């Protein structure tokens, strides 16, 4: 990639084809546009640490109206505006300018944050600096940390480096283009092991929703047939060692992701025979 300065000087002697090109553009008979090609990996790149940097390969293509219009003396300039995570101001790299109608664009040193790639067709002017003669085309590239997928009840993008835990609802793009997404289903099955004082224990299997409360779960445990109806004095639930309040919900407790930390203890009524 060849880095050029922000301003270019017109050479003293212009070719005849270049003169025709400028005259055609000045008369409004030729139009140019730039199409940016997204990296094959997609618009999001993951890095293992905050100090790591990503590399991407984009490309541009010049569209002409009419097709085949002369491009002599014109250039495509590309620049990158970056907002790095942890910094208050954006920074710019470039412009980098090219003379071809098509060009591959290796982009290196992308830090964690958002990066906007911009491109436009420019032409020299009589007094030296260049003139933009097309609309600016942009494309977004984001660099994020490679973190594990954290399921929630809202749809979230699943990045290529992430694995999806069992039990999630998953959406795949039908046309192969787009985002893979996943979420906790609106209703999911909890399997909770409940130990008993007499030894052993049993499993409670029940469907939970985002708004399901601790009180509802306690009642579901207490009504298990093995207790013979009314044989339970109290059901205590704790999560990560903390006793739970009746009004707390499955979503508020992040219970789908923390269900292995959930502990239930059942106190039988005095005189109730063991199962």
VOBA-1610 file (N, C-alpha, C; in pm, whole numbers, padded with zeros to 5 digits, always signed):
BEGIN
Unk+00084-00118+00000Unk+00000+00000+00000Unk+00088+00123+00000Unk+00059+00217-00089Unk+00143+00335-00103Unk+00074+00453-00037Unk+00141+00512+00063Unk+00084+00625+00134Unk+00121+00753+00063Unk+00021+00837+00032Unk+00044+00964-00035Unk+00006+01077+00058Unk+00054+01195+00030Unk+00026+01312+00113Unk-00117+01357+00091Unk-00163+01453+00171Unk-00299+01501+00162Unk-00321+01587+00037Unk-00219+01638-00021Unk-00235+01722-00141Unk-00137+01673-00247Unk-00182+01686-00369Unk-00101+01645-00483Unk-00087+01764-00579Unk+00028+01774-00644Unk+00052+01879-00744Unk+00023+01823-00884Unk-00042+01905-00966Unk-00067+01862-01104Unk+00061+01877-01184Unk+00089+01775-01259Unk+00208+01782-01343Unk+00186+01887-01453Unk+00291+01944-01500Unk+00282+02054-01596Unk+00218+02011-01726Unk+00248+01891-01768Unk+00197+01846-01897Unk+00095+01737-01875Unk-00032+01761-01908Unk-00139+01663-01895Unk-00162+01593-02028Unk-00192+01463-02016Unk-00216+01388-02139Unk-00350+01430-02200Unk-00365+01404-02328Unk-00488+01440-02397Unk-00608+01365-02340Unk-00588+01236-02303Unk-00698+01158-02246Unk-00740+01213-02111Unk-00643+01262-02034Unk-00675+01319-01904Unk-00758+01447-01922Unk-00722+01528-02022Unk-00797+01651-02050Unk-00942+01618-02088Unk-00959+01512-02168Unk-01094+01471-02206Unk-01173+01425-02083Unk-01105+01354-01993Unk-01168+01306-01871Unk-01218+01421-01786Unk-01134+01522-01766Unk-01172+01637-01684Unk-01285+01716-01749Unk-01279+01730-01879Unk-01382+01804-01950Unk-01516+01732-01940Unk-01512+01597-01949Unk-01633+01517-01938Unk-01694+01530-01800Unk-01610+01523-01695Unk-01662+01537-01559Unk-01718+01676-01536Unk-01646+01781-01586Unk-01690+01919-01566Unk-01824+01944-01635Unk-01849+01876-01744Unk-01973+01894-01816Unk-02089+01814-01755Unk-02057+01732-01650Unk-02161+01655-01582Unk-02204+01531-01656Unk-02126+01487-01754Unk-02165+01369-01832Unk-02107+01240-01776Unk-02013+01249-01681Unk-01953+01130-01621Unk-01970+01134-01471Unk-02012+01021-01415Unk-02030+01012-01270Unk-01950+00892-01218Unk-01897+00909-01096Unk-01816+00804-01034Unk-01871+00773-00895Unk-01857+00648-00858Unk-01892+00604-00722Unk-01794+00495-00682Unk-01776+00479-00551Unk-01686+00376-00500Unk-01767+00275-00420Unk-01745+00148-00447Unk-01807+00042-00369Unk-01700-00025-00284Unk-01721-00027-00153Unk-01628-00094-00062Unk-01674-00237-00038Unk-01581-00331-00048Unk-01609-00472-00026Unk-01571-00507+00116Unk-01666-00562+00192Unk-01641-00597+00332Unk-01541-00712+00341Unk-01465-00719+00450Unk-01374-00833+00470Unk-01450-00965+00466Unk-01386-01068+00414Unk-01452-01198+00401Unk-01494-01254+00537Unk-01422-01217+00644Unk-01453-01268+00777Unk-01574-01198+00838Unk-01622-01091+00774Unk-01732-01015+00831Unk-01683-00884+00890Unk-01775-00803+00945Unk-01737-00671+00996Unk-01683-00671+01138Unk-01681-00788+01206Unk-01636-00793+01345Unk-01518-00888+01357Unk-01413-00841+01422Unk-01292-00921+01444Unk-01268-00932+01594Unk-01224-01047+01637Unk-01196-01068+01779Unk-01048-01079+01807Unk-01006-01024+01921Unk-00867-01036+01966Unk-00868-01091+02107Unk-00759-01161+02144Unk-00753-01230+02272Unk-00732-01135+02390Unk-00658-01025+02368Unk-00630-00931+02476Unk-00652-00789+02425Unk-00663-00694+02518Unk-00686-00554+02480Unk-00567-00494+02406Unk-00449-00547+02429Unk-00330-00494+02362Unk-00308-00554+02225Unk-00381-00659+02192Unk-00364-00723+02062Unk-00430-00637+01953Unk-00383-00656+01830Unk-00435-00581+01717Unk-00479-00676+01606Unk-00584-00636+01536Unk-00640-00720+01430Unk-00599-00667+01294Unk-00605-00755+01194Unk-00579-00719+01055Unk-00698-00763+00971Unk-00732-00682+00872Unk-00844-00713+00783Unk-00803-00682+00640Unk-00871-00744+00547Unk-00848-00717+00406Unk-00981-00678+00343Unk-00991-00554+00300Unk-01108-00505+00229Unk-01067-00483+00083Unk-01153-00419+00007Unk-01122-00387-00132Unk-01220-00279-00178Unk-01184-00210-00286Unk-01278-00114-00344Unk-01293-00142-00493Unk-01403-00092-00547Unk-01430-00099-00690Unk-01494+00032-00733Unk-01444+00093-00840Unk-01500+00218-00891Unk-01611+00186-00990Unk-01724+00248-00970Unk-01838+00235-01061Unk-01846+00362-01145Unk-01862+00347-01276Unk-01862+00462-01369Unk-01993+00470-01444Unk-02035+00590-01469Unk-02153+00614-01552Unk-02121+00726-01652Unk-02110+00695-01780Unk-02136+00565-01843Unk-02023+00466-01814Unk-02056+00337-01830Unk-01956+00232-01810Unk-01842+00251-01908Unk-01720+00237-01858Unk-01604+00253-01943Unk-01556+00395-01957Unk-01614+00487-01880Unk-01568+00626-01886Unk-01421+00634-01846Unk-01345+00728-01902Unk-01202+00736-01872Unk-01176+00765-01725Unk-01065+00708-01674Unk-01027+00728-01535Unk-00886+00786-01525Unk-00831+00829-01635Unk-00694+00879-01636Unk-00681+00999-01543Unk-00578+00997-01458Unk-00548+01109-01371Unk-00629+01112-01243Unk-00732+01030-01233Unk-00812+01027-01111Unk-00755+00925-01013Unk-00795+00939-00889Unk-00750+00847-00785Unk-00865+00815-00691Unk-00851+00703-00623Unk-00942+00668-00513Unk-00864+00683-00383Unk-00913+00767-00294Unk-00847+00788-00165Unk-00928+00720-00055Unk-00856+00652+00031Unk-00917+00573+00138Unk-00856+00618+00270Unk-00941+00632+00372Unk-00891+00667+00505Unk-00973+00595+00611Unk-00916+00584+00731Unk-00980+00509+00840Unk-00991+00600+00962Unk-01114+00620+01011Unk-01138+00693+01135Unk-01165+00591+01245Unk-01086+00598+01352Unk-01093+00497+01458Unk-01130+00561+01591Unk-01223+00496+01661Unk-01254+00531+01799Unk-01210+00414+01885Unk-01094+00430+01948Unk-01034+00322+02025Unk-01099+00316+02163Unk-01127+00194+02207Unk-01187+00177+02340Unk-01095+00235+02447Unk-01151+00318+02533Unk-01073+00379+02640Unk-01019+00516+02606Unk-01036+00560+02481Unk-00989+00693+02441Unk-01109+00783+02412Unk-01090+00914+02435Unk-01201+01009+02424Unk-01216+01068+02283Unk-01111+01064+02206Unk-01116+01126+02073Unk-01082+01025+01965Unk-01137+01051+01847Unk-01110+00963+01732Unk-00978+00999+01668Unk-00921+00904+01598Unk-00797+00926+01524Unk-00818+00886+01379Unk-00737+00945+01291Unk-00750+00915+01147Unk-00618+00862+01094Unk-00630+00760+01010Unk-00515+00705+00939Unk-00540+00725+00790Unk-00445+00785+00722Unk-00462+00811+00579Unk-00483+00959+00553Unk-00520+00995+00430Unk-00567+00905+00324Unk-00453+00833+00251Unk-00490+00717+00197Unk-00404+00639+00109Unk-00472+00639-00028Unk-00399+00672-00132Unk-00462+00693-00262Unk-00408+00598-00368Unk-00498+00556-00457Unk-00466+00456-00559Unk-00522+00502-00693Unk-00460+00453-00800Unk-00499+00497-00935Unk-00585+00396-01010Unk-00599+00275-00959Unk-00673+00173-01032Unk-00822+00177-01004Unk-00898+00111-01091Unk-01042+00101-01073Unk-01079-00001-00965Unk-00986-00091-00935Unk-01006-00191-00830Unk-00877-00203-00751Unk-00890-00229-00621Unk-00769-00241-00539Unk-00802-00316-00411Unk-00717-00411-00376Unk-00728-00478-00247Unk-00671-00386-00140Unk-00732-00386-00021Unk-00693-00291+00084Unk-00659-00367+00213Unk-00533-00404+00234Unk-00494-00462+00363Unk-00496-00354+00471Unk-00561-00383+00582Unk-00572-00287+00692Unk-00514-00354+00816Unk-00407-00300+00870Unk-00337-00361+00982Unk-00344-00271+01106Unk-00313-00332+01219Unk-00302-00255+01343Unk-00432-00203+01399Unk-00541-00276+01380Unk-00671-00233+01430Unk-00685-00269+01578Unk-00698-00168+01663Unk-00712-00189+01806Unk-00858-00212+01842Unk-00880-00255+01967Unk-01016-00278+02014Unk-01095-00147+02007Unk-01206-00149+01935Unk-01286-00028+01914Unk-01358-00036+01781Unk-01409+00078+01735Unk-01481+00084+01607Unk-01397+00162+01506Unk-01399+00115+01382Unk-01318+00174+01276Unk-01407+00194+01153Unk-01413+00318+01105Unk-01493+00348+00986Unk-01400+00370+00867Unk-01415+00283+00768Unk-01338+00291+00645Unk-01415+00377+00545Unk-01350+00479+00489Unk-01415+00570+00396Unk-01335+00577+00266Unk-01405+00600+00155Unk-01339+00608+00025Unk-01414+00704-00065Unk-01339+00772-00153Unk-01400+00865-00250Unk-01306+00880-00368Unk-01362+00916-00484Unk-01283+00946-00603Unk-01243+01093-00596Unk-01116+01123-00625Unk-01067+01260-00623Unk-00997+01292-00755Unk-00991+01421-00786Unk-00924+01468-00908Unk-00838+01587-00873Unk-00723+01603-00937Unk-00642+01722-00914Unk-00714+01848-00966Unk-00677+01960-00911Unk-00732+02089-00958Unk-00618+02175-01011Unk-00653+02285-01075Unk-00553+02371-01137Unk-00454+02430-01036Unk-00499+02454-00911Unk-00410+02518-00814Unk-00345+02420-00718Unk-00357+02290-00744Unk-00279+02196-00665Unk-00359+02095-00587Unk-00437+02135-00482Unk-00506+02037-00399Unk-00610+01958-00479Unk-00645+01842-00428Unk-00741+01757-00498Unk-00884+01798-00469Unk-00973+01756-00558Unk-01115+01784-00545Unk-01190+01651-00540Unk-01279+01636-00445Unk-01359+01515-00435Unk-01469+01520-00541Unk-01479+01414-00622Unk-01577+01414-00731Unk-01676+01299-00720Unk-01683+01235-00603Unk-01784+01131-00580Unk-01831+01142-00435Unk-01941+01078-00407Unk-01986+01068-00269Unk-01887+00982-00189Unk-01879+01008-00060Unk-01794+00926+00027Unk-01870+00798+00063Unk-01807+00684+00039Unk-01863+00554+00075Unk-01795+00506+00202Unk-01873+00448+00294Unk-01815+00404+00421Unk-01848+00257+00448Unk-01765+00196+00529Unk-01787+00060+00577Unk-01734+00053+00720Unk-01799-00027+00803Unk-01764-00033+00945Unk-01691-00162+00976Unk-01584-00151+01056Unk-01513-00267+01108Unk-01501-00249+01259Unk-01543-00349+01334Unk-01534-00344+01480Unk-01439-00452+01530Unk-01359-00416+01628Unk-01268-00511+01691Unk-01309-00525+01837Unk-01336-00649+01880Unk-01384-00675+02015Unk-01298-00783+02080Unk-01308-00790+02213Unk-01239-00896+02285Unk-01309-01029+02262Unk-01233-01136+02253Unk-01290-01268+02233Unk-01339-01323+02367Unk-01459-01283+02404Unk-01518-01328+02530Unk-01619-01439+02503Unk-01648-01516+02608Unk-01747-01623+02596Unk-01886-01563+02573Unk-01971-01640+02508Unk-02108-01596+02486Unk-02183-01598+02618Unk-02249-01486+02652Unk-02325-01474+02776Unk-02473-01472+02742Unk-02544-01585+02756Unk-02684-01591+02715Unk-02773-01496+02795Unk-02872-01440+02728Unk-02975-01360+02793Unk-03106-01384+02719Unk-03214-01323+02768Unk-03344-01342+02705Unk-03360-01258+02579Unk-03262-01174+02547Unk-03264-01095+02424Unk-03175-01161+02320Unk-03212-01145+02193Unk-03130-01199+02086Unk-02994-01129+02085Unk-02887-01207+02074Unk-02752-01153+02066Unk-02676-01222+01953Unk-02585-01146+01893Unk-02501-01204+01788Unk-02404-01305+01848Unk-02386-01415+01777Unk-02286-01516+01816Unk-02168-01502+01720Unk-02053-01465+01772Unk-01935-01445+01688Unk-01870-01580+01654Unk-01790-01584+01548Unk-01733-01712+01505Unk-01653-01784+01612Unk-01592-01713+01703Unk-01507-01777+01804Unk-01588-01821+01928Unk-01717-01796+01931Unk-01798-01827+02047Unk-01874-01958+02028Unk-01888-02032+02138Unk-01970-02152+02138Unk-02099-02123+02213Unk-02205-02193+02174Unk-02336-02169+02233Unk-02368-02284+02329Unk-02398-02254+02455Unk-02430-02363+02550Unk-02561-02432+02513Unk-02579-02556+02556Unk-02702-02629+02524Unk-02825-02559+02581Unk-02937-02578+02512Unk-03064-02526+02562Unk-03103-02391+02509Unk-03017-02327+02430Unk-03049-02195+02377Unk-03129-02206+02248Unk-03203-02100+02219Unk-03272-02087+02091Unk-03176-02017+01995Unk-03153-02075+01878Unk-03052-02026+01784Unk-03118-01993+01651Unk-03077-01879+01593Unk-03121-01839+01459Unk-03000-01835+01367Unk-03010-01901+01252Unk-02904-01899+01152Unk-02953-01821+01030Unk-02865-01742+00966Unk-02906-01669+00845Unk-02940-01767+00734Unk-03057-01753+00675Unk-03103-01847+00573Unk-03020-01839+00446Unk-02973-01719+00411Unk-02899-01702+00286Unk-02749-01712+00305Unk-02705-01747+00426Unk-02562-01755+00453Unk-02497-01622+00477Unk-02573-01513+00464Unk-02521-01379+00486Unk-02599-01317+00602Unk-02531-01269+00701Unk-02598-01213+00817Unk-02539-01268+00944Unk-02612-01250+01052Unk-02561-01285+01184Unk-02625-01413+01236Unk-02542-01493+01301Unk-02594-01603+01381Unk-02631-01543+01517Unk-02753-01572+01565Unk-02800-01513+01690Unk-02852-01623+01783Unk-02850-01593+01912Unk-02899-01690+02010Unk-02956-01615+02131Unk-03045-01685+02202Unk-03104-01628+02324Unk-03153-01742+02413Unk-03179-01709+02539Unk-03247-01803+02629Unk-03392-01814+02582Unk-03445-01934+02565Unk-03584-01946+02518Unk-03681-01879+02615Unk-03796-01832+02565Unk-03895-01772+02654Unk-03935-01865+02768Unk-03934-01997+02741Unk-03961-02097+02845Unk-03853-02205+02837Unk-03791-02237+02949Unk-03684-02337+02950Unk-03701-02429+03070Unk-03642-02549+03060Unk-03660-02652+03161Unk-03544-02651+03263Unk-03583-02632+03389Unk-03487-02641+03499Unk-03490-02782+03555Unk-03373-02841+03574Unk-03360-02970+03642Unk-03279-02947+03768Unk-03345-02958+03882Unk-03282-02925+04011Unk-03280-03047+04100Unk-03163-03083+04151Unk-03150-03194+04244Unk-03178-03145+04385Unk-03268-03213+04455Unk-03306-03176+04591Unk-03263-03288+04686Unk-03165-03265+04773Unk-03123-03369+04868Unk-03225-03382+04982Unk-03227-03499+05046Unk-03317-03523+05157Unk-03238-03560+05282Unk-03297-03526+05397Unk-03228-03550+05524Unk-03203-03698+05547Unk-03293-03781+05498Unk-03279-03925+05519Unk-03174-03988+05429Unk-03115-03907+05342Unk-03018-03958+05247Unk-03076-03965+05107Unk-02988-03957+05009Unk-03036-03958+04872Unk-03100-03825+04834Unk-03188-03829+04740Unk-03253-03707+04692Unk-03333-03737+04567Unk-03383-03632+04504Unk-03465-03648+04385Unk-03450-03524+04296Unk-03492-03537+04172Unk-03486-03426+04077Unk-03623-03362+04062Unk-03625-03231+04058Unk-03744-03154+04023Unk-03721-03097+03885Unk-03814-03122+03795Unk-03805-03069+03659Unk-03926-02979+03636Unk-03897-02853+03604Unk-04006-02758+03585Unk-03967-02653+03483Unk-04065-02599+03414Unk-04040-02495+03312Unk-04040-02358+03377Unk-03941-02277+03343Unk-03929-02142+03396Unk-03932-02041+03282Unk-03979-01922+03314Unk-03978-01809+03223Unk-03898-01696+03287Unk-03875-01590+03213Unk-03796-01479+03266Unk-03856-01425+03395Unk-03990-01419+03403Unk-04056-01361+03520Unk-04093-01460+03628Unk-04053-01587+03613Unk-04083-01686+03717Unk-04014-01647+03847Unk-04089-01658+03958Unk-04035-01613+04086Unk-03984-01729+04170Unk-03906-01694+04271Unk-03855-01793+04366Unk-03972-01858+04440Unk-04073-01779+04473Unk-04190-01835+04542Unk-04257-01943+04458Unk-04272-01918+04328Unk-04332-02018+04240Unk-04249-02146+04237Unk-04117-02132+04237Unk-04031-02250+04235Unk-04038-02325+04367Unk-04044-02254+04478Unk-04058-02319+04609Unk-04187-02400+04616Unk-04295-02341+04566Unk-04423-02411+04567Unk-04421-02534+04478Unk-04351-02525+04364Unk-04341-02640+04274Unk-04267-02755+04341Unk-04164-02723+04417Unk-04090-02828+04489Unk-04177-02889+04598Unk-04250-02804+04670Unk-04330-02852+04783Unk-04445-02942+04739Unk-04495-02925+04615Unk-04609-03004+04570Unk-04569-03135+04502Unk-04442-03173+04512Unk-04399-03299+04452Unk-04473-03417+04517Unk-04515-03516+04437Unk-04595-03627+04491Unk-04529-03702+04606Unk-04399-03704+04612Unk-04329-03780+04714Unk-04356-03724+04854Unk-04403-03599+04861Unk-04430-03540+04992Unk-04573-03565+05037Unk-04653-03631+04955Unk-04786-03672+04996Unk-04884-03558+05016Unk-04854-03440+04968Unk-04947-03329+04983Unk-04949-03275+05125Unk-04892-03161+05147Unk-04890-03099+05279Unk-04782-03151+05371Unk-04691-03233+05318Unk-04587-03289+05403Unk-04464-03201+05417Unk-04464-03084+05352Unk-04347-02996+05355Unk-04376-02876+05444Unk-04287-02850+05536Unk-04301-02732+05623Unk-04237-02610+05560Unk-04122-02629+05496Unk-04053-02514+05437Unk-03957-02561+05329Unk-03946-02479+05220Unk-03847-02501+05115Unk-03757-02380+05111Unk-03628-02402+05126Unk-03531-02292+05121Unk-03448-02302+04993Unk-03434-02189+04926Unk-03355-02184+04804Unk-03242-02083+04821Unk-03124-02122+04777Unk-03009-02032+04781Unk-02933-02040+04650Unk-02865-01933+04618Unk-02788-01926+04493Unk-02651-01870+04526Unk-02548-01951+04502Unk-02413-01907+04535Unk-02396-01879+04682Unk-02471-01950+04767Unk-02459-01931+04912Unk-02551-01824+04968Unk-02626-01751+04885Unk-02715-01645+04933Unk-02859-01695+04930Unk-02928-01678+05043Unk-03069-01718+05052Unk-03152-01623+04965Unk-03242-01679+04887Unk-03318-01601+04790Unk-03452-01555+04847Unk-03492-01435+04804Unk-03622-01381+04842Unk-03730-01427+04747Unk-03854-01433+04796Unk-03964-01489+04719Unk-03991-01413+04589Unk-03968-01282+04586Unk-04005-01201+04470Unk-03896-01197+04362Unk-03782-01252+04390Unk-03674-01251+04290Unk-03713-01341+04173Unk-03667-01301+04053Unk-03709-01370+03931Unk-03594-01447+03867Unk-03630-01537+03777Unk-03529-01616+03706Unk-03437-01527+03625Unk-03493-01424+03560Unk-03409-01335+03481Unk-03320-01250+03569Unk-03375-01195+03676Unk-03296-01110+03766Unk-03182-01186+03831Unk-03202-01314+03855Unk-03098-01398+03916Unk-03003-01458+03815Unk-03029-01436+03685Unk-02951-01499+03578Unk-02949-01650+03599Unk-03067-01704+03629Unk-03076-01842+03672Unk-03041-01942+03562Unk-03067-01906+03436Unk-03031-01999+03329Unk-02880-02026+03330Unk-02801-01922+03348Unk-02656-01938+03347Unk-02600-01987+03480Unk-02677-01970+03589Unk-02626-02004+03721Unk-02702-02120+03786Unk-02774-02196+03705Unk-02861-02299+03764Unk-02783-02404+03842Unk-02655-02425+03809Unk-02576-02523+03885Unk-02543-02473+04024Unk-02558-02343+04047Unk-02531-02287+04180Unk-02656-02289+04269Unk-02770-02326+04213Unk-02896-02324+04287Unk-02904-02445+04379Unk-02936-02420+04506Unk-02946-02525+04607Unk-03083-02518+04673Unk-03147-02632+04687Unk-03278-02640+04753Unk-03268-02732+04874Unk-03326-02687+04986Unk-03335-02768+05108Unk-03480-02774+05150Unk-03527-02894+05181Unk-03668-02915+05217Unk-03676-02960+05363Unk-03758-02888+05441Unk-03787-02927+05579Unk-03925-02992+05581Unk-03931-03120+05621Unk-04059-03190+05631Unk-04131-03152+05760Unk-04262-03165+05754Unk-04339-03144+05875Unk-04310-03257+05974Unk-04306-03226+06102Unk-04283-03333+06201Unk-04387-03444+06188Unk-04340-03567+06193Unk-04429-03681+06184Unk-04457-03727+06043Unk-04407-03652+05942Unk-04430-03694+05804Unk-04337-03810+05772Unk-04388-03923+05728Unk-04301-04037+05699Unk-04215-04010+05578Unk-04093-04063+05575Unk-04008-04046+05458Unk-04067-04118+05339Unk-04030-04077+05217Unk-04084-04141+05097Unk-04033-04284+05084
//
